[in-house]
Amino acid sequence: MNLASLYSGGKDSTFALYKALKEGHQISCLITILPDRDDSLFFHYPNAYCTLYQAECLELPMISTKARCQGKEQELDALEQALTEAKQTFAIDGIVTGGLASKFQQENFQEICHKFELQYYSPSWGVDQTQYMHELLANNFVIMIVGVSAAGLDERWLGRILNSSALNELETLSKKHGFSIAFEGGEAETFVLDCPTFKKKIEVKDAKKHWDGVRGYFEIFSIETINK
């Protein structure tokens, strides 16, 4: 299929794109929705503008649309606007998303796809989340944590790169505090710096941690793309 990738820059959408390409699908463009608040119902907020650099690394065109987060309808209107452009410009057959277990997100996206006569493809849906996290590392995904909002995840995790040691620690914390190890409930947000589908890799040059004692995010100010 000729697909658009619903792309946040995080691990799940990047891995879904990677799997779609491995399975022989064509990715014609990225679609990034830029929410105006961090409590978006559907879309990734921290450092969303940085997907421009990931698009450069993927060598793919991007459609980006701002979303006013005043309710479900306003957010989905932004997605419909982007899908209209993607159909007109790239003649897409469907979208690929990185959803793992959110039925709310899946049902709403499927409804929009039906409206636009598009296929909905979510290759990671229903995976074992612990195995999935190990699969990301096994496939050489370089993942930075850029937001945390769950008990057990403190300021030390902001800007941290996931490796085997960090993942082992996450497994222990997720069992103790009851959060999803793959952050499917929004417990943390991620940003991919490198993966097999990137033609270049990303280096964060300047950033700042924001922490309110309970939750926080890692704000990226400057990025450089580097030849691999």
C-alpha positions in Angstrom: 0.0 0.0 0.0 0.9 3.6 -0.5 0.8 5.0 3.1 1.1 8.2 5.0 2.8 7.8 8.4 1.0 9.4 11.3 4.2 10.6 12.8 5.0 12.0 16.3 8.8 11.5 16.3 8.4 9.0 19.2 9.4 5.4 19.3 6.0 3.9 18.4 5.3 5.9 15.2 8.9 5.5 14.1 8.9 1.7 14.7 5.5 1.4 12.9 7.0 3.2 9.9 10.0 0.9 10.0 7.9 -2.2 10.1 5.7 -0.9 7.2 8.7 -0.5 5.0 10.1 -3.9 6.0 6.7 -5.4 5.0 7.0 -3.9 1.5 4.7 -0.9 1.9 5.5 2.5 0.4 5.6 5.6 2.7 4.9 8.7 0.7 4.8 11.3 3.5 4.8 11.9 7.2 1.7 13.6 8.9 2.5 15.4 12.1 -0.2 17.1 14.1 1.1 19.9 16.4 -1.1 20.3 19.4 -1.3 23.6 21.2 -1.4 22.0 24.7 0.3 19.2 26.5 -2.9 17.5 27.4 -3.8 16.5 23.8 -6.2 13.5 23.6 -4.5 12.1 20.5 -1.2 13.7 19.7 2.4 14.0 21.0 3.2 17.4 22.4 6.9 17.6 23.7 9.2 18.8 20.9 6.7 18.1 18.2 8.4 20.7 15.9 11.5 18.5 15.9 9.9 16.0 13.6 11.1 18.3 10.8 14.6 17.0 11.5 13.4 13.4 11.6 11.8 14.0 8.2 15.1 15.1 6.9 16.7 12.0 8.3 14.0 9.8 6.7 14.2 11.8 3.5 10.4 12.1 3.4 8.1 15.1 2.8 6.0 16.1 5.8 2.5 17.5 6.2 2.1 19.3 9.5 -1.0 20.9 10.9 -1.7 22.8 14.1 -4.4 21.5 16.3 -6.4 23.4 18.9 -6.9 21.1 21.9 -10.3 22.2 23.1 -11.9 18.8 22.6 -11.9 15.7 20.5 -13.5 17.3 17.5 -11.0 20.1 17.2 -8.1 17.7 17.3 -9.6 15.3 14.8 -10.4 18.2 12.5 -6.7 18.9 12.2 -6.1 15.3 11.3 -8.8 15.4 8.6 -7.3 18.5 7.2 -3.9 16.8 6.9 -5.4 13.6 5.4 -7.2 15.7 2.8 -3.8 17.2 1.7 -2.1 13.8 1.8 -4.8 12.2 -0.5 -4.6 15.1 -2.9 -0.8 15.4 -3.0 0.3 11.8 -2.6 -2.7 9.7 -3.5 -2.3 7.6 -0.3 -4.2 4.4 0.2 -4.0 4.5 4.0 -2.2 5.5 7.1 0.2 3.7 9.4 0.1 4.4 13.1 2.1 3.3 16.1 -0.8 2.5 18.4 -0.2 -0.4 20.9 -3.3 -0.7 23.0 -5.4 2.5 23.1 -8.9 1.5 21.8 -10.0 5.1 22.1 -7.3 6.3 19.7 -7.8 3.3 17.4 -11.5 3.7 17.1 -11.4 7.4 16.3 -8.6 7.0 13.7 -10.4 4.1 12.1 -13.6 6.1 11.9 -11.8 8.9 10.1 -10.1 6.4 7.7 -13.5 5.0 6.9 -14.7 8.5 6.1 -11.8 9.1 3.8 -11.9 5.6 2.3 -8.4 4.9 3.6 -6.9 1.7 5.1 -5.8 1.8 8.7 -2.6 -0.1 9.5 -1.2 -0.5 13.0 1.5 -3.1 12.9 2.4 -3.0 16.6 -1.2 -3.3 17.9 -1.6 -5.8 20.8 2.1 -6.6 21.2 3.6 -7.8 24.4 4.9 -4.5 25.6 8.0 -5.8 27.4 9.1 -7.8 24.4 8.3 -4.8 22.2 10.7 -2.5 24.2 13.4 -5.1 23.9 12.7 -5.4 20.2 13.3 -1.6 19.8 16.7 -1.9 21.2 17.5 -5.0 19.3 16.8 -3.1 16.1 19.1 -0.3 17.0 16.6 2.4 17.8 18.2 5.2 19.8 15.4 6.6 22.0 15.5 9.6 24.3 12.9 10.2 27.0 11.5 13.7 26.7 8.6 13.7 29.0 7.5 11.9 32.2 4.3 11.9 34.1 4.0 8.8 36.2 4.9 7.7 39.7 8.4 6.2 39.7 9.6 8.3 36.8 11.4 11.4 38.1 13.5 14.2 36.8 16.5 11.9 36.2 14.7 10.2 33.3 14.4 13.5 31.3 16.9 13.4 28.4 17.9 9.9 29.2 18.7 7.5 26.4 17.1 4.0 26.6 19.6 1.2 26.8 19.5 -2.3 28.3 20.3 -0.9 31.8 17.6 1.7 31.6 15.1 -0.8 30.3 15.9 -3.2 33.1 15.3 -0.3 35.5 12.0 0.5 33.8 10.8 -3.1 34.1 11.3 -3.0 37.9 9.7 0.4 38.2 6.7 -0.5 36.0 6.0 -3.6 38.2 6.3 -1.6 41.4 4.2 1.4 40.3 1.9 -0.2 37.8 2.6 1.9 34.7 2.9 0.6 31.2 6.5 -0.2 30.4 5.9 1.0 26.8 4.3 4.2 28.1 1.0 3.4 26.3 -0.9 5.3 29.0 1.0 8.5 28.4 3.4 7.8 31.3 6.3 9.1 29.3 7.1 10.6 25.9 10.0 9.7 23.6 12.0 11.1 20.7 14.0 8.9 18.3 17.5 10.1 17.5 18.4 7.2 15.2 17.1 4.0 13.7 17.7 1.8 10.7 15.5 3.9 8.4 17.2 7.2 9.2 19.7 8.2 6.5 21.2 10.6 9.1 21.2 10.6 12.9 20.2 13.3 15.3 22.3 15.0 17.9 20.7 17.3 20.5 22.9 20.3 21.0 21.0 22.4 23.5 18.1 21.5 25.7 16.6 22.2 29.2 14.7 20.1 31.7 11.4 21.4 33.1 10.3 19.7 36.3 7.4 20.6 38.6 8.1 18.0 41.3 5.6 15.5 39.8 6.0 15.6 36.0 8.2 17.3 33.5 9.5 17.5 30.0 12.9 17.9 28.2 12.7 20.9 25.9 14.9 20.7 22.9 16.2 24.0 21.6 18.9 23.0 19.0 19.4 19.9 16.9 22.1 18.8 14.4 21.6 16.1 11.8 24.8 14.1 11.2 25.7 11.8 8.3 26.0 8.2 9.3 
